[in-house]
Amino acid sequence: MHRRDLGSHGITCNDVRAEVGAGRWSAWGRHTVAVGTESSVHVSVPRSSHLRPQDGVTLPRHAAAAS
């Protein structure tokens, strides 16, 4: 979930930091956190994005072919 979306629901940066620090959520980059216990996250990325491999992340076919 994008941190901006969490903020729109009243979750602050300190709330995110506490949840990630406690191990309940995982950081998936600078602006995204994984909420919950799923071991795989499906993402949508713009074609012009620079992709870095992340454990448990499944890229769309067009993104995987471009990298």
Summary of the structure (lengths in Angstrom):
residues: 67
radius of gyration: 13.1
end to end distance: 23.0
largest distance: 37.5
contacts: 122
relative contact order: 0.15
helix: 31%
strand: 18%
